[in-house]
Amino acid sequence: MSKWIETYRGVVNPWECDVVEHFTIAYYYDRLADATRNFFDLIEESGGPGSGPSASSASHATFQQELRAGAGFHILTAVTGIDAGELRLGHQVVDSTSGKTVAWIAERHPLLKASNAATNQKLASLSIPWPGPKVRNARAPTAARGMLTARDRVKPMEIGEDGTMSLSSQVHRFSAAGMQVLAAVGMTVTYMQQQRRGFSTFELNMTRVGDARIGDIVDVTTSVFHVGNSSLRFNHRMTGPNEREIAFLVQSGVHLDMDARRSTAIPDELRALISKLLVRGP
């Protein structure tokens, strides 16, 4: 059996593109969820570790090139490590036309207590070294909660196969939270349209520590933790009823020239507004 298995193949639909005119990050995670579950079906371990519900998991994504409307792509998945308490999976999102890997995603899942030795041995036999970018296993700080950037309720359509709020629905909330912060520092929709500028994410580091179910209130608070010449980093914290923690996301991106499709310096007038929200920390 090949170490890398094709676990998804599809296309970017026009309605899955955001204001920056490329594939929305939440839809990467929608396909990632499919790829992860398909992987276990394809190796005939549909009940294997990582394939069932688990409130605790982590992922690190690096986006190296864009996928735009109409682009065909596929996902390759492999086991990149397994030990006494954790299963690690790696995913390559590949542009089907060029054959280039446009995104790398590393997942970490706790091994379920019900996992049997035969399954773990099979997974270990498939394990290969992680060939992608260095994975930074960071969790967003909780001390500086930042500004309220999202508040709503979990809807039935947002429930995944495990009966809880899906991974992609959580990322959609974080994306919306990022837009609220951008508007607060002057990068409004009007600014983006008139200046042909946007915000393009190049790295995500997500940690899930809880879950949410239909009807639960969900809040996101966001802090700005870094500003560079063209880059910004947000730390998002998602909570449920009674401020029960659900997930954290560190989101790094750049101020994008939407015509040239490359990063460009953040204007001084925006930088002055960003500095007011900037939280000094790691």
C-alpha positions, 0 to 999 in steps of 0.5 A: 500500500502506498504511504500517501493515499489520495483521500479527496478529489474535487474542485473549488466552487465559485461560492466557496471563494471569499472577498479576497477572491480565493478558496475560503480557509474554512472550506479547506477544513471541510475537505480535510474532515472528509480526507481524514475520515476517507483515509480510515475507510481506505485502509479498512480501519473505519473505527480507527483512532482519529476517525471518531468523535474527539473533543481534543485535537490540533492542526497546523496549516501552511498555505503556500499558493492560492486556489481560486474558483474552478481550480481542481485539487486533490488531497494526499494523506499519510500517517506521520507518527503514532505513539502511546497517546497520539496519532499524527496525520499529514495532508498535502493539498495538491493543485491537480493541474500543476501537481504542486502542493499548495497547502500542508496540514498536520493533524494530531489526534489523541488515541482513543482508549478503545484502540486495539494493538492490531490497529495501532500496529497497522498505522505504525507500519504506514508511518512516514516522516513528515516532509512538510514545513515545520509544525509549530504546536502553539496555543493561543494565549487565554490571558488577553481575551481581546475584543468580541468578534463573533457571537451566534448560535450553532445551527443544525446545518453546522453539525458534523458526522460526530454530532457536534459542531463541525471543524469547518463551521468553527473555522468559518466563525474564526474567519468572520472574527478576523474580518471584524478585527480588520474592519476595526483597524480600517481595513473595511469592505470599502477600503478593500474594494476601493484600494483592491487590498485584502487579507490573505492567511498563510498559516493557521494553528488550531487547537480544539479542546471542547465541542458545541452542539445545536443551539449552543451560544458561541462567542469568539474573542480576538487579540492582535499579537503581531504586526510586521511590514505586511503581516498580521497575526490574530489569536482567536478564542472560541467559547460556548455556554458559561465561557466553556472553552471550545477552540483556539486559533492563531491566524497569520496573514498578509496585507494583499495586493489583490491585483498583483496577488502578492503581499504589500506594506500596511499603510501608516494610517492602518498601522496606527489603528492596529497599534492601539489593539496590539497586545504584547506577548508571545 
